Amino acid sequence: QVQLVESGGGLVQAGGSLRLSCVASERTFSSYHMGWFGQSPGKEREFVARITRSTDWTIYANSVKGRFTISRDNAKNTVYLQMNSLKPEDTAIYYCAAQKTTTIVDYWGQGTQVTVSS
């Protein structure tokens, strides 16, 4: 069982930045693809970004390309999401996800709220 704990959310003005962190309890953290998903009020949870387990390839949703950067530090069992040029439409609860394959999420974090004011 992998436990994921997110932090770093908060209230920020449009154009501002936040960095989300997600710490995993599992020593085999490096064996998981790690991702971030966002859920806005009244909407389904949506993919935001992923970083692969061995090659550190990254992929982003079109809505965040060029503004968000995902990275990982396997020595710290941590994945990050640097969020720049934030927009009000980025307001959501952001969830960290651990994946053995890219199609299924094996573990979710509890989520961290990001609110962007206009």
PyMOL CGO cylinders between C-alpha atoms (Angstrom):
from pymol import cmd
from pymol.cgo import CYLINDER

trace = [
    CYLINDER, 0.00, 0.00, 0.00, 1.47, 3.33, -1.11, 0.3, 1, 1, 1, 1, 1, 1,
    CYLINDER, 1.47, 3.33, -1.11, 0.48, 6.43, 0.83, 0.3, 1, 1, 1, 1, 1, 1,
    CYLINDER, 0.48, 6.43, 0.83, 0.73, 9.76, -0.97, 0.3, 1, 1, 1, 1, 1, 1,
    CYLINDER, 0.73, 9.76, -0.97, 0.63, 13.07, 0.87, 0.3, 1, 1, 1, 1, 1, 1,
    CYLINDER, 0.63, 13.07, 0.87, 0.29, 16.31, -1.08, 0.3, 1, 1, 1, 1, 1, 1,
    CYLINDER, 0.29, 16.31, -1.08, 1.13, 19.79, 0.10, 0.3, 1, 1, 1, 1, 1, 1,
    CYLINDER, 1.13, 19.79, 0.10, 1.69, 23.25, -1.31, 0.3, 1, 1, 1, 1, 1, 1,
    CYLINDER, 1.69, 23.25, -1.31, -1.80, 24.26, -2.31, 0.3, 1, 1, 1, 1, 1, 1,
    CYLINDER, -1.80, 24.26, -2.31, -3.32, 27.61, -1.39, 0.3, 1, 1, 1, 1, 1, 1,
    CYLINDER, -3.32, 27.61, -1.39, -4.82, 30.85, -2.60, 0.3, 1, 1, 1, 1, 1, 1,
    CYLINDER, -4.82, 30.85, -2.60, -2.95, 32.84, -5.23, 0.3, 1, 1, 1, 1, 1, 1,
    CYLINDER, -2.95, 32.84, -5.23, -3.76, 35.68, -7.58, 0.3, 1, 1, 1, 1, 1, 1,
    CYLINDER, -3.76, 35.68, -7.58, -3.93, 35.15, -11.31, 0.3, 1, 1, 1, 1, 1, 1,
    CYLINDER, -3.93, 35.15, -11.31, -0.45, 35.20, -12.82, 0.3, 1, 1, 1, 1, 1, 1,
    CYLINDER, -0.45, 35.20, -12.82, 1.09, 33.86, -9.65, 0.3, 1, 1, 1, 1, 1, 1,
    CYLINDER, 1.09, 33.86, -9.65, 2.90, 30.60, -8.95, 0.3, 1, 1, 1, 1, 1, 1,
    CYLINDER, 2.90, 30.60, -8.95, 2.63, 27.62, -6.62, 0.3, 1, 1, 1, 1, 1, 1,
    CYLINDER, 2.63, 27.62, -6.62, 4.66, 24.46, -6.20, 0.3, 1, 1, 1, 1, 1, 1,
    CYLINDER, 4.66, 24.46, -6.20, 2.86, 21.32, -5.17, 0.3, 1, 1, 1, 1, 1, 1,
    CYLINDER, 2.86, 21.32, -5.17, 4.71, 18.43, -3.55, 0.3, 1, 1, 1, 1, 1, 1,
    CYLINDER, 4.71, 18.43, -3.55, 3.70, 14.82, -3.08, 0.3, 1, 1, 1, 1, 1, 1,
    CYLINDER, 3.70, 14.82, -3.08, 5.65, 12.52, -0.79, 0.3, 1, 1, 1, 1, 1, 1,
    CYLINDER, 5.65, 12.52, -0.79, 5.24, 8.76, -1.15, 0.3, 1, 1, 1, 1, 1, 1,
    CYLINDER, 5.24, 8.76, -1.15, 5.62, 6.26, 1.66, 0.3, 1, 1, 1, 1, 1, 1,
    CYLINDER, 5.62, 6.26, 1.66, 6.84, 3.49, -0.60, 0.3, 1, 1, 1, 1, 1, 1,
    CYLINDER, 6.84, 3.49, -0.60, 10.55, 2.72, -0.93, 0.3, 1, 1, 1, 1, 1, 1,
    CYLINDER, 10.55, 2.72, -0.93, 9.86, 1.53, -4.48, 0.3, 1, 1, 1, 1, 1, 1,
    CYLINDER, 9.86, 1.53, -4.48, 8.67, 5.03, -5.45, 0.3, 1, 1, 1, 1, 1, 1,
    CYLINDER, 8.67, 5.03, -5.45, 11.04, 4.97, -8.42, 0.3, 1, 1, 1, 1, 1, 1,
    CYLINDER, 11.04, 4.97, -8.42, 9.12, 2.03, -9.92, 0.3, 1, 1, 1, 1, 1, 1,
    CYLINDER, 9.12, 2.03, -9.92, 5.96, 4.12, -10.37, 0.3, 1, 1, 1, 1, 1, 1,
    CYLINDER, 5.96, 4.12, -10.37, 4.97, 6.61, -13.02, 0.3, 1, 1, 1, 1, 1, 1,
    CYLINDER, 4.97, 6.61, -13.02, 3.79, 9.65, -11.07, 0.3, 1, 1, 1, 1, 1, 1,
    CYLINDER, 3.79, 9.65, -11.07, 1.04, 11.99, -12.11, 0.3, 1, 1, 1, 1, 1, 1,
    CYLINDER, 1.04, 11.99, -12.11, -1.07, 14.96, -11.12, 0.3, 1, 1, 1, 1, 1, 1,
    CYLINDER, -1.07, 14.96, -11.12, -4.79, 15.25, -11.73, 0.3, 1, 1, 1, 1, 1, 1,
    CYLINDER, -4.79, 15.25, -11.73, -7.13, 18.15, -11.07, 0.3, 1, 1, 1, 1, 1, 1,
    CYLINDER, -7.13, 18.15, -11.07, -10.81, 18.21, -10.14, 0.3, 1, 1, 1, 1, 1, 1,
    CYLINDER, -10.81, 18.21, -10.14, -12.79, 21.43, -10.44, 0.3, 1, 1, 1, 1, 1, 1,
    CYLINDER, -12.79, 21.43, -10.44, -16.18, 21.87, -8.76, 0.3, 1, 1, 1, 1, 1, 1,
    CYLINDER, -16.18, 21.87, -8.76, -18.86, 19.94, -10.60, 0.3, 1, 1, 1, 1, 1, 1,
    CYLINDER, -18.86, 19.94, -10.60, -16.38, 18.32, -12.98, 0.3, 1, 1, 1, 1, 1, 1,
    CYLINDER, -16.38, 18.32, -12.98, -14.67, 14.98, -13.24, 0.3, 1, 1, 1, 1, 1, 1,
    CYLINDER, -14.67, 14.98, -13.24, -11.07, 14.48, -12.23, 0.3, 1, 1, 1, 1, 1, 1,
    CYLINDER, -11.07, 14.48, -12.23, -8.82, 15.28, -15.19, 0.3, 1, 1, 1, 1, 1, 1,
    CYLINDER, -8.82, 15.28, -15.19, -5.25, 14.48, -16.14, 0.3, 1, 1, 1, 1, 1, 1,
    CYLINDER, -5.25, 14.48, -16.14, -2.77, 17.36, -15.69, 0.3, 1, 1, 1, 1, 1, 1,
    CYLINDER, -2.77, 17.36, -15.69, 0.75, 15.90, -15.99, 0.3, 1, 1, 1, 1, 1, 1,
    CYLINDER, 0.75, 15.90, -15.99, 2.77, 12.70, -15.71, 0.3, 1, 1, 1, 1, 1, 1,
    CYLINDER, 2.77, 12.70, -15.71, 6.44, 11.80, -15.34, 0.3, 1, 1, 1, 1, 1, 1,
    CYLINDER, 6.44, 11.80, -15.34, 7.60, 8.29, -16.21, 0.3, 1, 1, 1, 1, 1, 1,
    CYLINDER, 7.60, 8.29, -16.21, 9.40, 6.04, -13.80, 0.3, 1, 1, 1, 1, 1, 1,
    CYLINDER, 9.40, 6.04, -13.80, 12.70, 5.34, -15.52, 0.3, 1, 1, 1, 1, 1, 1,
    CYLINDER, 12.70, 5.34, -15.52, 13.19, 7.80, -18.34, 0.3, 1, 1, 1, 1, 1, 1,
    CYLINDER, 13.19, 7.80, -18.34, 11.64, 10.86, -16.66, 0.3, 1, 1, 1, 1, 1, 1,
    CYLINDER, 11.64, 10.86, -16.66, 9.69, 11.60, -19.80, 0.3, 1, 1, 1, 1, 1, 1,
    CYLINDER, 9.69, 11.60, -19.80, 6.93, 14.09, -19.16, 0.3, 1, 1, 1, 1, 1, 1,
    CYLINDER, 6.93, 14.09, -19.16, 3.52, 14.68, -20.69, 0.3, 1, 1, 1, 1, 1, 1,
    CYLINDER, 3.52, 14.68, -20.69, 1.05, 17.48, -20.04, 0.3, 1, 1, 1, 1, 1, 1,
    CYLINDER, 1.05, 17.48, -20.04, -2.55, 18.37, -20.66, 0.3, 1, 1, 1, 1, 1, 1,
    CYLINDER, -2.55, 18.37, -20.66, -2.81, 20.98, -23.41, 0.3, 1, 1, 1, 1, 1, 1,
    CYLINDER, -2.81, 20.98, -23.41, -4.32, 23.45, -20.97, 0.3, 1, 1, 1, 1, 1, 1,
    CYLINDER, -4.32, 23.45, -20.97, -1.14, 23.57, -18.84, 0.3, 1, 1, 1, 1, 1, 1,
    CYLINDER, -1.14, 23.57, -18.84, 1.63, 23.12, -21.41, 0.3, 1, 1, 1, 1, 1, 1,
    CYLINDER, 1.63, 23.12, -21.41, 4.27, 25.80, -21.07, 0.3, 1, 1, 1, 1, 1, 1,
    CYLINDER, 4.27, 25.80, -21.07, 2.99, 26.84, -17.63, 0.3, 1, 1, 1, 1, 1, 1,
    CYLINDER, 2.99, 26.84, -17.63, 3.30, 23.73, -15.43, 0.3, 1, 1, 1, 1, 1, 1,
    CYLINDER, 3.30, 23.73, -15.43, 6.36, 21.53, -14.91, 0.3, 1, 1, 1, 1, 1, 1,
    CYLINDER, 6.36, 21.53, -14.91, 6.36, 18.11, -13.29, 0.3, 1, 1, 1, 1, 1, 1,
    CYLINDER, 6.36, 18.11, -13.29, 9.54, 16.69, -11.79, 0.3, 1, 1, 1, 1, 1, 1,
    CYLINDER, 9.54, 16.69, -11.79, 10.57, 13.98, -9.35, 0.3, 1, 1, 1, 1, 1, 1,
    CYLINDER, 10.57, 13.98, -9.35, 13.28, 13.32, -6.80, 0.3, 1, 1, 1, 1, 1, 1,
    CYLINDER, 13.28, 13.32, -6.80, 13.54, 9.57, -6.27, 0.3, 1, 1, 1, 1, 1, 1,
    CYLINDER, 13.54, 9.57, -6.27, 15.95, 10.00, -3.37, 0.3, 1, 1, 1, 1, 1, 1,
    CYLINDER, 15.95, 10.00, -3.37, 13.22, 11.91, -1.51, 0.3, 1, 1, 1, 1, 1, 1,
    CYLINDER, 13.22, 11.91, -1.51, 10.27, 9.83, -2.79, 0.3, 1, 1, 1, 1, 1, 1,
    CYLINDER, 10.27, 9.83, -2.79, 8.77, 13.10, -3.96, 0.3, 1, 1, 1, 1, 1, 1,
    CYLINDER, 8.77, 13.10, -3.96, 7.08, 14.41, -7.08, 0.3, 1, 1, 1, 1, 1, 1,
    CYLINDER, 7.08, 14.41, -7.08, 6.55, 18.11, -7.70, 0.3, 1, 1, 1, 1, 1, 1,
    CYLINDER, 6.55, 18.11, -7.70, 4.26, 20.24, -9.82, 0.3, 1, 1, 1, 1, 1, 1,
    CYLINDER, 4.26, 20.24, -9.82, 5.55, 23.75, -10.47, 0.3, 1, 1, 1, 1, 1, 1,
    CYLINDER, 5.55, 23.75, -10.47, 2.58, 25.89, -11.50, 0.3, 1, 1, 1, 1, 1, 1,
    CYLINDER, 2.58, 25.89, -11.50, 3.34, 29.24, -13.13, 0.3, 1, 1, 1, 1, 1, 1,
    CYLINDER, 3.34, 29.24, -13.13, 1.16, 31.88, -14.79, 0.3, 1, 1, 1, 1, 1, 1,
    CYLINDER, 1.16, 31.88, -14.79, -1.84, 30.54, -12.91, 0.3, 1, 1, 1, 1, 1, 1,
    CYLINDER, -1.84, 30.54, -12.91, -5.32, 31.28, -14.22, 0.3, 1, 1, 1, 1, 1, 1,
    CYLINDER, -5.32, 31.28, -14.22, -8.68, 31.26, -12.42, 0.3, 1, 1, 1, 1, 1, 1,
    CYLINDER, -8.68, 31.26, -12.42, -9.63, 28.19, -14.46, 0.3, 1, 1, 1, 1, 1, 1,
    CYLINDER, -9.63, 28.19, -14.46, -6.75, 26.30, -12.82, 0.3, 1, 1, 1, 1, 1, 1,
    CYLINDER, -6.75, 26.30, -12.82, -8.74, 26.38, -9.57, 0.3, 1, 1, 1, 1, 1, 1,
    CYLINDER, -8.74, 26.38, -9.57, -9.21, 22.76, -8.49, 0.3, 1, 1, 1, 1, 1, 1,
    CYLINDER, -9.21, 22.76, -8.49, -8.27, 20.12, -6.00, 0.3, 1, 1, 1, 1, 1, 1,
    CYLINDER, -8.27, 20.12, -6.00, -5.03, 18.60, -7.23, 0.3, 1, 1, 1, 1, 1, 1,
    CYLINDER, -5.03, 18.60, -7.23, -4.39, 14.93, -6.61, 0.3, 1, 1, 1, 1, 1, 1,
    CYLINDER, -4.39, 14.93, -6.61, -1.13, 13.06, -6.79, 0.3, 1, 1, 1, 1, 1, 1,
    CYLINDER, -1.13, 13.06, -6.79, -1.26, 9.62, -8.41, 0.3, 1, 1, 1, 1, 1, 1,
    CYLINDER, -1.26, 9.62, -8.41, 1.04, 6.61, -8.51, 0.3, 1, 1, 1, 1, 1, 1,
    CYLINDER, 1.04, 6.61, -8.51, 0.76, 4.36, -11.53, 0.3, 1, 1, 1, 1, 1, 1,
    CYLINDER, 0.76, 4.36, -11.53, 2.34, 1.03, -12.44, 0.3, 1, 1, 1, 1, 1, 1,
    CYLINDER, 2.34, 1.03, -12.44, 0.99, 1.52, -15.96, 0.3, 1, 1, 1, 1, 1, 1,
    CYLINDER, 0.99, 1.52, -15.96, -0.05, 4.73, -17.67, 0.3, 1, 1, 1, 1, 1, 1,
    CYLINDER, -0.05, 4.73, -17.67, -3.67, 3.67, -18.03, 0.3, 1, 1, 1, 1, 1, 1,
    CYLINDER, -3.67, 3.67, -18.03, -4.58, 2.89, -14.43, 0.3, 1, 1, 1, 1, 1, 1,
    CYLINDER, -4.58, 2.89, -14.43, -4.05, 4.83, -11.23, 0.3, 1, 1, 1, 1, 1, 1,
    CYLINDER, -4.05, 4.83, -11.23, -3.03, 2.47, -8.46, 0.3, 1, 1, 1, 1, 1, 1,
    CYLINDER, -3.03, 2.47, -8.46, -2.91, 4.98, -5.61, 0.3, 1, 1, 1, 1, 1, 1,
    CYLINDER, -2.91, 4.98, -5.61, -4.30, 8.46, -4.98, 0.3, 1, 1, 1, 1, 1, 1,
    CYLINDER, -4.30, 8.46, -4.98, -3.32, 11.14, -2.53, 0.3, 1, 1, 1, 1, 1, 1,
    CYLINDER, -3.32, 11.14, -2.53, -5.91, 13.01, -0.48, 0.3, 1, 1, 1, 1, 1, 1,
    CYLINDER, -5.91, 13.01, -0.48, -5.68, 16.15, -2.62, 0.3, 1, 1, 1, 1, 1, 1,
    CYLINDER, -5.68, 16.15, -2.62, -4.62, 19.74, -2.07, 0.3, 1, 1, 1, 1, 1, 1,
    CYLINDER, -4.62, 19.74, -2.07, -6.77, 22.75, -2.91, 0.3, 1, 1, 1, 1, 1, 1,
    CYLINDER, -6.77, 22.75, -2.91, -5.50, 25.37, -5.36, 0.3, 1, 1, 1, 1, 1, 1,
    CYLINDER, -5.50, 25.37, -5.36, -7.57, 28.54, -5.71, 0.3, 1, 1, 1, 1, 1, 1,
    CYLINDER, -7.57, 28.54, -5.71, -6.66, 31.23, -8.22, 0.3, 1, 1, 1, 1, 1, 1,
    CYLINDER, -6.66, 31.23, -8.22, -8.39, 34.57, -7.84, 0.3, 1, 1, 1, 1, 1, 1,
    CYLINDER, -8.39, 34.57, -7.84, -8.91, 36.97, -10.73, 0.3, 1, 1, 1, 1, 1, 1,
]
cmd.load_cgo(trace, "trace")
